[in-house]
Amino acid sequence: MSICQYCKKEFQQKGEHINKYCQKECMQKALSEQAIKRRRRRNMKALFNPNSVYATFETVGDWSGEEETAALQFNKIIDAIYEAAPDETSDTRLSEIAKYAWDNWGSNEKLLVLTNDEIKVYAESWF
């Protein structure tokens, strides 16, 4: 007797061929699920929505009249992190990195004058 890898039912093995599944349908379902898992693993970063962590001039805090510039600069950092992230980076990891980015830049006056090159280097440093 063998146990099906998919449905866990016992089944009679035929001949010398070792089969992991009790019937063809179980094998097809298992293979389909494996393919779905592989696709999810390949592009996990697509589950992350950069808009969910964007700053606005209302949420960025007090920047002495430069709130809109601070928000735009921070959002550039978020976009650069998203672009630099490999496809297999989880949305949870990207959310954590966004939090760290806010901790690093949310009250740092240099945020206002960061160049695009500096933002890119910062984003790539996470991966």
N, CA, C and O atoms as CSV, one atom per row, in Angstrom:
chain,resi,resn,atom,element,x,y,z
A,1,MET,N,N,0.824,-1.189,0.000
A,1,MET,CA,C,0.000,0.000,0.000
A,1,MET,C,C,0.874,1.261,0.000
A,1,MET,O,O,1.939,1.292,0.617
A,2,SER,N,N,0.413,2.278,-0.689
A,2,SER,CA,C,1.077,3.573,-0.714
A,2,SER,C,C,0.080,4.638,-0.290
A,2,SER,O,O,-1.128,4.402,-0.268
A,3,ILE,N,N,0.604,5.822,0.050
A,3,ILE,CA,C,-0.260,6.938,0.434
A,3,ILE,C,C,-0.091,8.035,-0.605
A,3,ILE,O,O,1.028,8.428,-0.933
A,4,CYS,N,N,-1.200,8.522,-1.113
A,4,CYS,CA,C,-1.209,9.579,-2.130
A,4,CYS,C,C,-0.620,10.860,-1.539
A,4,CYS,O,O,-1.015,11.293,-0.456
A,5,GLN,N,N,0.319,11.456,-2.252
A,5,GLN,CA,C,0.956,12.691,-1.803
A,5,GLN,C,C,-0.006,13.874,-1.811
A,5,GLN,O,O,0.242,14.873,-1.135
A,6,TYR,N,N,-1.089,13.777,-2.557
A,6,TYR,CA,C,-2.021,14.897,-2.671
A,6,TYR,C,C,-3.195,14.773,-1.705
A,6,TYR,O,O,-3.429,15.667,-0.892
A,7,CYS,N,N,-3.938,13.658,-1.792
A,7,CYS,CA,C,-5.149,13.528,-0.982
A,7,CYS,C,C,-4.956,12.684,0.276
A,7,CYS,O,O,-5.856,12.601,1.112
A,8,LYS,N,N,-3.796,12.064,0.410
A,8,LYS,CA,C,-3.403,11.272,1.585
A,8,LYS,C,C,-4.192,9.965,1.751
A,8,LYS,O,O,-4.181,9.374,2.831
A,9,LYS,N,N,-4.866,9.515,0.706
A,9,LYS,CA,C,-5.562,8.228,0.746
A,9,LYS,C,C,-4.581,7.106,0.440
A,9,LYS,O,O,-3.607,7.283,-0.291
A,10,GLU,N,N,-4.867,5.950,1.021
A,10,GLU,CA,C,-4.058,4.774,0.697
A,10,GLU,C,C,-4.500,4.240,-0.656
A,10,GLU,O,O,-5.679,4.302,-1.005
A,11,PHE,N,N,-3.540,3.711,-1.418
A,11,PHE,CA,C,-3.889,3.121,-2.706
A,11,PHE,C,C,-2.946,1.975,-3.004
A,11,PHE,O,O,-1.830,1.900,-2.489
A,12,GLN,N,N,-3.428,1.092,-3.847
A,12,GLN,CA,C,-2.661,-0.087,-4.236
A,12,GLN,C,C,-1.716,0.290,-5.364
A,12,GLN,O,O,-2.139,0.816,-6.393
A,13,GLN,N,N,-0.454,0.021,-5.164
A,13,GLN,CA,C,0.553,0.308,-6.172
A,13,GLN,C,C,0.547,-0.811,-7.213
A,13,GLN,O,O,0.455,-1.993,-6.879
A,14,LYS,N,N,0.647,-0.413,-8.472
A,14,LYS,CA,C,0.619,-1.407,-9.558
A,14,LYS,C,C,2.009,-1.565,-10.144
A,14,LYS,O,O,2.636,-0.584,-10.547
A,15,GLY,N,N,2.482,-2.776,-10.191
A,15,GLY,CA,C,3.774,-3.058,-10.812
A,15,GLY,C,C,4.928,-2.469,-10.018
A,15,GLY,O,O,4.789,-2.149,-8.838
A,16,GLU,N,N,6.058,-2.332,-10.679
A,16,GLU,CA,C,7.262,-1.816,-10.021
A,16,GLU,C,C,7.330,-0.294,-10.037
A,16,GLU,O,O,8.112,0.305,-9.299
A,17,HIS,N,N,6.512,0.327,-10.878
A,17,HIS,CA,C,6.537,1.785,-10.996
A,17,HIS,C,C,6.050,2.411,-9.692
A,17,HIS,O,O,4.965,2.085,-9.211
A,18,ILE,N,N,6.847,3.305,-9.125
A,18,ILE,CA,C,6.470,3.978,-7.884
A,18,ILE,C,C,5.705,5.240,-8.244
A,18,ILE,O,O,6.222,6.118,-8.935
A,19,ASN,N,N,4.490,5.320,-7.779
A,19,ASN,CA,C,3.627,6.454,-8.055
A,19,ASN,C,C,3.339,7.182,-6.753
A,19,ASN,O,O,3.079,6.540,-5.736
A,20,LYS,N,N,3.380,8.515,-6.763
A,20,LYS,CA,C,3.126,9.299,-5.564
A,20,LYS,C,C,1.647,9.648,-5.410
A,20,LYS,O,O,1.232,10.132,-4.357
A,21,TYR,N,N,0.851,9.407,-6.449
A,21,TYR,CA,C,-0.536,9.850,-6.446
A,21,TYR,C,C,-1.469,8.680,-6.744
A,21,TYR,O,O,-1.126,7.790,-7.522
A,22,CYS,N,N,-2.659,8.683,-6.118
A,22,CYS,CA,C,-3.576,7.566,-6.262
A,22,CYS,C,C,-4.291,7.575,-7.612
A,22,CYS,O,O,-4.723,6.525,-8.087
A,23,GLN,N,N,-4.417,8.718,-8.219
A,23,GLN,CA,C,-5.079,8.794,-9.521
A,23,GLN,C,C,-4.551,9.996,-10.304
A,23,GLN,O,O,-3.898,10.884,-9.756
A,24,LYS,N,N,-4.843,9.995,-11.555
A,24,LYS,CA,C,-4.324,11.033,-12.446
A,24,LYS,C,C,-4.808,12.424,-12.023
A,24,LYS,O,O,-4.063,13.396,-12.148
A,25,GLU,N,N,-6.025,12.528,-11.534
A,25,GLU,CA,C,-6.567,13.825,-11.128
A,25,GLU,C,C,-5.762,14.421,-9.967
A,25,GLU,O,O,-5.501,15.624,-9.939
A,26,CYS,N,N,-5.374,13.575,-9.017
A,26,CYS,CA,C,-4.567,14.057,-7.888
A,26,CYS,C,C,-3.213,14.560,-8.380
A,26,CYS,O,O,-2.720,15.588,-7.916
A,27,MET,N,N,-2.624,13.842,-9.310
A,27,MET,CA,C,-1.334,14.251,-9.853
A,27,MET,C,C,-1.474,15.598,-10.562
A,27,MET,O,O,-0.632,16.477,-10.376
A,28,GLN,N,N,-2.516,15.775,-11.367
A,28,GLN,CA,C,-2.697,17.027,-12.088
A,28,GLN,C,C,-2.950,18.192,-11.128
A,28,GLN,O,O,-2.427,19.288,-11.333
A,29,LYS,N,N,-3.743,17.964,-10.089
A,29,LYS,CA,C,-4.007,19.013,-9.110
A,29,LYS,C,C,-2.726,19.405,-8.384
A,29,LYS,O,O,-2.452,20.588,-8.185
A,30,ALA,N,N,-1.949,18.410,-7.992
A,30,ALA,CA,C,-0.694,18.689,-7.287
A,30,ALA,C,C,0.268,19.471,-8.173
A,30,ALA,O,O,0.902,20.421,-7.714
A,31,LEU,N,N,0.380,19.082,-9.429
A,31,LEU,CA,C,1.273,19.785,-10.348
A,31,LEU,C,C,0.798,21.213,-10.601
A,31,LEU,O,O,1.616,22.126,-10.709
A,32,SER,N,N,-0.520,21.413,-10.697
A,32,SER,CA,C,-1.067,22.757,-10.884
A,32,SER,C,C,-0.761,23.642,-9.681
A,32,SER,O,O,-0.380,24.801,-9.841
A,33,GLU,N,N,-0.926,23.101,-8.487
A,33,GLU,CA,C,-0.630,23.866,-7.276
A,33,GLU,C,C,0.849,24.217,-7.189
A,33,GLU,O,O,1.206,25.316,-6.764
A,34,GLN,N,N,1.702,23.292,-7.587
A,34,GLN,CA,C,3.142,23.566,-7.581
A,34,GLN,C,C,3.479,24.682,-8.560
A,34,GLN,O,O,4.306,25.544,-8.263
A,35,ALA,N,N,2.843,24.667,-9.725
A,35,ALA,CA,C,3.095,25.710,-10.726
A,35,ALA,C,C,2.643,27.074,-10.208
A,35,ALA,O,O,3.326,28.076,-10.420
A,36,ILE,N,N,1.508,27.116,-9.538
A,36,ILE,CA,C,1.010,28.372,-8.972
A,36,ILE,C,C,1.982,28.893,-7.920
A,36,ILE,O,O,2.289,30.085,-7.898
A,37,LYS,N,N,2.468,28.011,-7.050
A,37,LYS,CA,C,3.424,28.419,-6.021
A,37,LYS,C,C,4.709,28.961,-6.644
A,37,LYS,O,O,5.272,29.943,-6.160
A,38,ARG,N,N,5.171,28.318,-7.718
A,38,ARG,CA,C,6.388,28.795,-8.385
A,38,ARG,C,C,6.173,30.180,-8.981
A,38,ARG,O,O,7.054,31.035,-8.886
A,39,ARG,N,N,5.017,30.413,-9.591
A,39,ARG,CA,C,4.724,31.726,-10.165
A,39,ARG,C,C,4.672,32.787,-9.077
A,39,ARG,O,O,5.192,33.888,-9.256
A,40,ARG,N,N,4.044,32.460,-7.948
A,40,ARG,CA,C,3.969,33.414,-6.842
A,40,ARG,C,C,5.356,33.747,-6.327
A,40,ARG,O,O,5.655,34.905,-6.037
A,41,ARG,N,N,6.210,32.726,-6.212
A,41,ARG,CA,C,7.562,32.932,-5.723
A,41,ARG,C,C,8.356,33.815,-6.670
A,41,ARG,O,O,9.175,34.624,-6.235
A,42,ARG,N,N,8.110,33.659,-7.974
A,42,ARG,CA,C,8.892,34.396,-8.959
A,42,ARG,C,C,8.630,35.883,-8.926
A,42,ARG,O,O,9.550,36.669,-9.156
A,43,ASN,N,N,7.403,36.298,-8.647
A,43,ASN,CA,C,7.113,37.725,-8.670
A,43,ASN,C,C,6.314,38.125,-7.444
A,43,ASN,O,O,5.187,38.610,-7.546
A,44,MET,N,N,6.911,37.917,-6.299
A,44,MET,CA,C,6.238,38.258,-5.055
A,44,MET,C,C,6.164,39.767,-4.846
A,44,MET,O,O,5.252,40.258,-4.181
A,45,LYS,N,N,7.106,40.494,-5.403
A,45,LYS,CA,C,7.092,41.940,-5.178
A,45,LYS,C,C,5.865,42.589,-5.807
A,45,LYS,O,O,5.479,43.689,-5.411
A,46,ALA,N,N,5.248,41.926,-6.779
A,46,ALA,CA,C,4.051,42.478,-7.407
A,46,ALA,C,C,2.895,42.591,-6.414
A,46,ALA,O,O,1.937,43.324,-6.656
A,47,LEU,N,N,2.984,41.867,-5.302
A,47,LEU,CA,C,1.943,41.945,-4.280
A,47,LEU,C,C,2.051,43.221,-3.446
A,47,LEU,O,O,1.118,43.582,-2.728
A,48,PHE,N,N,3.187,43.895,-3.543
A,48,PHE,CA,C,3.416,45.124,-2.791
A,48,PHE,C,C,2.928,46.317,-3.596
A,48,PHE,O,O,3.245,46.445,-4.779
A,49,ASN,N,N,2.163,47.183,-2.962
A,49,ASN,CA,C,1.676,48.387,-3.617
A,49,ASN,C,C,2.420,49.595,-3.044
A,49,ASN,O,O,2.160,49.994,-1.909
A,50,PRO,N,N,3.334,50.177,-3.810
A,50,PRO,CA,C,4.087,51.323,-3.299
A,50,PRO,C,C,3.189,52.459,-2.805
A,50,PRO,O,O,3.554,53.175,-1.872
A,51,ASN,N,N,2.022,52.628,-3.422
A,51,ASN,CA,C,1.105,53.694,-2.996
A,51,ASN,C,C,0.699,53.551,-1.535
A,51,ASN,O,O,0.354,54.535,-0.880
A,52,SER,N,N,0.742,52.317,-1.025
A,52,SER,CA,C,0.304,52.090,0.353
A,52,SER,C,C,1.254,52.702,1.377
A,52,SER,O,O,0.873,52.878,2.534
A,53,VAL,N,N,2.461,53.024,0.985
A,53,VAL,CA,C,3.420,53.617,1.919
A,53,VAL,C,C,3.887,55.011,1.485
A,53,VAL,O,O,4.778,55.591,2.107
A,54,TYR,N,N,3.296,55.538,0.437
A,54,TYR,CA,C,3.658,56.880,0.007
A,54,TYR,C,C,3.336,57.901,1.099
A,54,TYR,O,O,2.388,57.746,1.870
A,55,ALA,N,N,4.146,58.929,1.134
A,55,ALA,CA,C,3.891,60.060,2.025
A,55,ALA,C,C,3.123,61.122,1.237
A,55,ALA,O,O,3.228,61.203,0.014
A,56,THR,N,N,2.366,61.916,1.946
A,56,THR,CA,C,1.705,63.090,1.361
A,56,THR,C,C,2.137,64.304,2.173
A,56,THR,O,O,2.742,64.165,3.237
A,57,PHE,N,N,1.826,65.483,1.671
A,57,PHE,CA,C,2.227,66.674,2.418
A,57,PHE,C,C,1.522,66.723,3.770
A,57,PHE,O,O,1.989,67.399,4.687
A,58,GLU,N,N,0.393,66.006,3.903
A,58,GLU,CA,C,-0.315,65.974,5.186
A,58,GLU,C,C,0.300,64.966,6.158
A,58,GLU,O,O,0.240,65.169,7.370
A,59,THR,N,N,0.892,63.878,5.640
A,59,THR,CA,C,1.393,62.810,6.514
A,59,THR,C,C,2.890,62.897,6.784
A,59,THR,O,O,3.401,62.183,7.648
A,60,VAL,N,N,3.596,63.751,6.067
A,60,VAL,CA,C,5.051,63.785,6.171
A,60,VAL,C,C,5.545,64.519,7.429
A,60,VAL,O,O,6.711,64.393,7.804
A,61,GLY,N,N,4.672,65.270,8.065
A,61,GLY,CA,C,5.084,65.999,9.265
A,61,GLY,C,C,5.505,67.418,8.935
A,61,GLY,O,O,5.291,67.904,7.824
A,62,ASP,N,N,6.104,68.071,9.909
A,62,ASP,CA,C,6.500,69.473,9.758
A,62,ASP,C,C,7.861,69.581,9.092
A,62,ASP,O,O,8.868,69.110,9.620
A,63,TRP,N,N,7.873,70.210,7.922
A,63,TRP,CA,C,9.114,70.448,7.174
A,63,TRP,C,C,9.263,71.935,6.856
A,63,TRP,O,O,9.851,72.297,5.837
A,64,SER,N,N,8.747,72.773,7.702
A,64,SER,CA,C,8.871,74.236,7.577
A,64,SER,C,C,8.483,74.741,6.191
A,64,SER,O,O,9.224,75.497,5.563
A,65,GLY,N,N,7.344,74.326,5.737
A,65,GLY,CA,C,6.849,74.771,4.435
A,65,GLY,C,C,7.316,73.920,3.264
A,65,GLY,O,O,6.899,74.164,2.132
A,66,GLU,N,N,8.150,72.950,3.498
A,66,GLU,CA,C,8.686,72.090,2.437
A,66,GLU,C,C,8.052,70.683,2.479
A,66,GLU,O,O,8.653,69.718,2.009
A,67,GLU,N,N,6.854,70.576,3.037
A,67,GLU,CA,C,6.197,69.273,3.192
A,67,GLU,C,C,5.979,68.567,1.854
A,67,GLU,O,O,6.184,67.357,1.751
A,68,GLU,N,N,5.576,69.296,0.857
A,68,GLU,CA,C,5.333,68.670,-0.445
A,68,GLU,C,C,6.635,68.137,-1.052
A,68,GLU,O,O,6.646,67.040,-1.611
A,69,THR,N,N,7.707,68.880,-0.952
A,69,THR,CA,C,9.013,68.429,-1.452
A,69,THR,C,C,9.480,67.195,-0.684
A,69,THR,O,O,9.983,66.243,-1.282
A,70,ALA,N,N,9.316,67.209,0.624
A,70,ALA,CA,C,9.716,66.066,1.445
A,70,ALA,C,C,8.927,64.818,1.048
A,70,ALA,O,O,9.498,63.735,0.924
A,71,ALA,N,N,7.634,64.967,0.853
A,71,ALA,CA,C,6.798,63.826,0.456
A,71,ALA,C,C,7.211,63.298,-0.916
A,71,ALA,O,O,7.327,62.088,-1.110
A,72,LEU,N,N,7.430,64.195,-1.856
A,72,LEU,CA,C,7.849,63.767,-3.200
A,72,LEU,C,C,9.188,63.033,-3.155
A,72,LEU,O,O,9.356,62.003,-3.809
A,73,GLN,N,N,10.128,63.554,-2.393
A,73,GLN,CA,C,11.438,62.915,-2.278
A,73,GLN,C,C,11.323,61.535,-1.632
A,73,GLN,O,O,11.932,60.572,-2.098
A,74,PHE,N,N,10.537,61.445,-0.554
A,74,PHE,CA,C,10.367,60.150,0.095
A,74,PHE,C,C,9.717,59.157,-0.872
A,74,PHE,O,O,10.106,57.990,-0.917
A,75,ASN,N,N,8.749,59.608,-1.628
A,75,ASN,CA,C,8.072,58.715,-2.575
A,75,ASN,C,C,9.021,58.254,-3.683
A,75,ASN,O,O,8.884,57.144,-4.198
A,76,LYS,N,N,9.975,59.102,-4.047
A,76,LYS,CA,C,11.012,58.683,-5.003
A,76,LYS,C,C,11.838,57.547,-4.416
A,76,LYS,O,O,12.213,56.613,-5.124
A,77,ILE,N,N,12.118,57.631,-3.124
A,77,ILE,CA,C,12.867,56.559,-2.453
A,77,ILE,C,C,12.070,55.259,-2.506
A,77,ILE,O,O,12.623,54.204,-2.816
A,78,ILE,N,N,10.791,55.330,-2.209
A,78,ILE,CA,C,9.938,54.131,-2.237
A,78,ILE,C,C,9.920,53.537,-3.642
A,78,ILE,O,O,10.058,52.324,-3.804
A,79,ASP,N,N,9.751,54.379,-4.656
A,79,ASP,CA,C,9.745,53.886,-6.041
A,79,ASP,C,C,11.078,53.242,-6.404
A,79,ASP,O,O,11.109,52.205,-7.067
A,80,ALA,N,N,12.167,53.847,-5.975
A,80,ALA,CA,C,13.498,53.297,-6.283
A,80,ALA,C,C,13.710,51.959,-5.588
A,80,ALA,O,O,14.294,51.045,-6.170
A,81,ILE,N,N,13.244,51.835,-4.353
A,81,ILE,CA,C,13.345,50.560,-3.636
A,81,ILE,C,C,12.558,49.489,-4.375
A,81,ILE,O,O,13.038,48.370,-4.555
A,82,TYR,N,N,11.354,49.834,-4.799
A,82,TYR,CA,C,10.518,48.869,-5.533
A,82,TYR,C,C,11.207,48.429,-6.825
A,82,TYR,O,O,11.221,47.241,-7.148
A,83,GLU,N,N,11.766,49.364,-7.546
A,83,GLU,CA,C,12.446,49.038,-8.803
A,83,GLU,C,C,13.696,48.190,-8.572
A,83,GLU,O,O,14.002,47.301,-9.367
A,84,ALA,N,N,14.407,48.461,-7.499
A,84,ALA,CA,C,15.650,47.739,-7.219
A,84,ALA,C,C,15.395,46.329,-6.686
A,84,ALA,O,O,16.263,45.461,-6.776
A,85,ALA,N,N,14.222,46.109,-6.139
A,85,ALA,CA,C,13.920,44.816,-5.511
A,85,ALA,C,C,13.829,43.701,-6.546
A,85,ALA,O,O,13.179,43.865,-7.578
A,86,PRO,N,N,14.473,42.575,-6.279
A,86,PRO,CA,C,14.289,41.410,-7.149
A,86,PRO,C,C,12.828,40.945,-7.088
A,86,PRO,O,O,12.144,41.177,-6.091
A,87,ASP,N,N,12.362,40.302,-8.133
A,87,ASP,CA,C,10.960,39.864,-8.193
A,87,ASP,C,C,10.567,38.956,-7.038
A,87,ASP,O,O,9.407,38.949,-6.626
A,88,GLU,N,N,11.515,38.193,-6.510
A,88,GLU,CA,C,11.172,37.253,-5.443
A,88,GLU,C,C,11.141,37.900,-4.056
A,88,GLU,O,O,10.946,37.199,-3.062
A,89,THR,N,N,11.328,39.218,-3.966
A,89,THR,CA,C,11.255,39.920,-2.690
A,89,THR,C,C,9.809,39.957,-2.232
A,89,THR,O,O,8.924,40.363,-2.985
A,90,SER,N,N,9.568,39.539,-1.014
A,90,SER,CA,C,8.194,39.475,-0.510
A,90,SER,C,C,7.647,40.869,-0.232
A,90,SER,O,O,8.395,41.809,0.034
A,91,ASP,N,N,6.333,40.976,-0.299
A,91,ASP,CA,C,5.687,42.244,0.008
A,91,ASP,C,C,5.928,42.636,1.467
A,91,ASP,O,O,6.017,43.821,1.787
A,92,THR,N,N,6.033,41.645,2.345
A,92,THR,CA,C,6.322,41.918,3.753
A,92,THR,C,C,7.700,42.553,3.897
A,92,THR,O,O,7.871,43.520,4.640
A,93,ARG,N,N,8.674,42.010,3.188
A,93,ARG,CA,C,10.031,42.562,3.234
A,93,ARG,C,C,10.053,43.994,2.687
A,93,ARG,O,O,10.721,44.863,3.248
A,94,LEU,N,N,9.333,44.235,1.606
A,94,LEU,CA,C,9.289,45.588,1.043
A,94,LEU,C,C,8.628,46.566,2.014
A,94,LEU,O,O,9.046,47.719,2.110
A,95,SER,N,N,7.615,46.121,2.721
A,95,SER,CA,C,6.977,46.976,3.731
A,95,SER,C,C,7.949,47.302,4.858
A,95,SER,O,O,7.999,48.433,5.341
A,96,GLU,N,N,8.726,46.295,5.275
A,96,GLU,CA,C,9.728,46.524,6.318
A,96,GLU,C,C,10.778,47.533,5.852
A,96,GLU,O,O,11.163,48.432,6.600
A,97,ILE,N,N,11.234,47.374,4.617
A,97,ILE,CA,C,12.245,48.295,4.081
A,97,ILE,C,C,11.680,49.710,4.004
A,97,ILE,O,O,12.382,50.677,4.299
A,98,ALA,N,N,10.418,49.833,3.610
A,98,ALA,CA,C,9.781,51.160,3.545
A,98,ALA,C,C,9.745,51.797,4.940
A,98,ALA,O,O,9.967,53.000,5.081
A,99,LYS,N,N,9.468,50.993,5.960
A,99,LYS,CA,C,9.466,51.509,7.337
A,99,LYS,C,C,10.867,51.975,7.727
A,99,LYS,O,O,11.032,53.050,8.305
A,100,TYR,N,N,11.872,51.164,7.408
A,100,TYR,CA,C,13.254,51.570,7.697
A,100,TYR,C,C,13.621,52.846,6.938
A,100,TYR,O,O,14.302,53.721,7.472
A,101,ALA,N,N,13.168,52.941,5.699
A,101,ALA,CA,C,13.454,54.144,4.906
A,101,ALA,C,C,12.842,55.367,5.587
A,101,ALA,O,O,13.462,56.429,5.656
A,102,TRP,N,N,11.615,55.201,6.089
A,102,TRP,CA,C,10.990,56.335,6.785
A,102,TRP,C,C,11.780,56.672,8.051
A,102,TRP,O,O,11.993,57.845,8.360
A,103,ASP,N,N,12.211,55.645,8.777
A,103,ASP,CA,C,13.013,55.881,9.983
A,103,ASP,C,C,14.313,56.619,9.643
A,103,ASP,O,O,14.768,57.469,10.409
A,104,ASN,N,N,14.904,56.290,8.495
A,104,ASN,CA,C,16.154,56.929,8.072
A,104,ASN,C,C,15.953,58.346,7.555
A,104,ASN,O,O,16.767,59.230,7.823
A,105,TRP,N,N,14.870,58.563,6.815
A,105,TRP,CA,C,14.720,59.818,6.093
A,105,TRP,C,C,13.565,60.699,6.559
A,105,TRP,O,O,13.508,61.872,6.190
A,106,GLY,N,N,12.650,60.168,7.353
A,106,GLY,CA,C,11.434,60.903,7.730
A,106,GLY,C,C,11.672,62.207,8.456
A,106,GLY,O,O,10.808,63.084,8.444
A,107,SER,N,N,12.824,62.356,9.090
A,107,SER,CA,C,13.127,63.621,9.764
A,107,SER,C,C,14.545,64.101,9.443
A,107,SER,O,O,15.100,64.946,10.145
A,108,ASN,N,N,15.110,63.556,8.387
A,108,ASN,CA,C,16.473,63.921,7.990
A,108,ASN,C,C,16.401,65.064,6.975
A,108,ASN,O,O,15.829,64.907,5.897
A,109,GLU,N,N,16.976,66.197,7.320
A,109,GLU,CA,C,16.907,67.372,6.439
A,109,GLU,C,C,17.525,67.129,5.068
A,109,GLU,O,O,17.184,67.808,4.100
A,110,LYS,N,N,18.428,66.168,4.986
A,110,LYS,CA,C,19.068,65.878,3.696
A,110,LYS,C,C,18.054,65.327,2.680
A,110,LYS,O,O,18.305,65.348,1.475
A,111,LEU,N,N,16.914,64.836,3.175
A,111,LEU,CA,C,15.876,64.320,2.280
A,111,LEU,C,C,15.508,65.335,1.205
A,111,LEU,O,O,15.260,64.966,0.057
A,112,LEU,N,N,15.474,66.594,1.572
A,112,LEU,CA,C,15.053,67.647,0.644
A,112,LEU,C,C,16.010,67.845,-0.520
A,112,LEU,O,O,15.603,68.329,-1.577
A,113,VAL,N,N,17.287,67.477,-0.343
A,113,VAL,CA,C,18.282,67.748,-1.378
A,113,VAL,C,C,18.892,66.480,-1.975
A,113,VAL,O,O,19.872,66.556,-2.716
A,114,LEU,N,N,18.323,65.324,-1.661
A,114,LEU,CA,C,18.847,64.073,-2.238
A,114,LEU,C,C,18.758,64.105,-3.761
A,114,LEU,O,O,17.753,64.537,-4.326
A,115,THR,N,N,19.803,63.651,-4.406
A,115,THR,CA,C,19.767,63.548,-5.873
A,115,THR,C,C,19.183,62.193,-6.261
A,115,THR,O,O,19.102,61.279,-5.440
A,116,ASN,N,N,18.786,62.081,-7.503
A,116,ASN,CA,C,18.257,60.800,-7.995
A,116,ASN,C,C,19.308,59.698,-7.892
A,116,ASN,O,O,18.978,58.551,-7.590
A,117,ASP,N,N,20.562,60.039,-8.140
A,117,ASP,CA,C,21.637,59.047,-8.018
A,117,ASP,C,C,21.794,58.559,-6.581
A,117,ASP,O,O,21.969,57.364,-6.344
A,118,GLU,N,N,21.733,59.477,-5.628
A,118,GLU,CA,C,21.828,59.092,-4.221
A,118,GLU,C,C,20.656,58.209,-3.807
A,118,GLU,O,O,20.823,57.259,-3.043
A,119,ILE,N,N,19.477,58.528,-4.314
A,119,ILE,CA,C,18.289,57.719,-4.021
A,119,ILE,C,C,18.466,56.318,-4.584
A,119,ILE,O,O,18.152,55.329,-3.921
A,120,LYS,N,N,18.966,56.239,-5.803
A,120,LYS,CA,C,19.162,54.929,-6.434
A,120,LYS,C,C,20.175,54.085,-5.653
A,120,LYS,O,O,19.947,52.898,-5.420
A,121,VAL,N,N,21.278,54.693,-5.253
A,121,VAL,CA,C,22.301,53.980,-4.477
A,121,VAL,C,C,21.709,53.501,-3.153
A,121,VAL,O,O,21.950,52.364,-2.747
A,122,TYR,N,N,20.948,54.341,-2.483
A,122,TYR,CA,C,20.305,53.967,-1.226
A,122,TYR,C,C,19.368,52.773,-1.432
A,122,TYR,O,O,19.404,51.809,-0.668
A,123,ALA,N,N,18.543,52.845,-2.456
A,123,ALA,CA,C,17.586,51.773,-2.722
A,123,ALA,C,C,18.290,50.462,-3.035
A,123,ALA,O,O,17.904,49.408,-2.529
A,124,GLU,N,N,19.315,50.526,-3.863
A,124,GLU,CA,C,20.044,49.307,-4.248
A,124,GLU,C,C,20.811,48.698,-3.083
A,124,GLU,O,O,21.112,47.504,-3.092
A,125,SER,N,N,21.125,49.507,-2.085
A,125,SER,CA,C,21.878,48.996,-0.933
A,125,SER,C,C,21.076,47.977,-0.114
A,125,SER,O,O,21.648,47.238,0.687
A,126,TRP,N,N,19.775,47.938,-0.310
A,126,TRP,CA,C,18.935,46.996,0.423
A,126,TRP,C,C,18.972,45.602,-0.178
A,126,TRP,O,O,18.525,44.646,0.455
A,127,PHE,N,N,19.498,45.468,-1.390
A,127,PHE,CA,C,19.403,44.163,-2.062
A,127,PHE,C,C,20.752,43.619,-2.500
A,127,PHE,O,O,20.822,42.533,-3.076
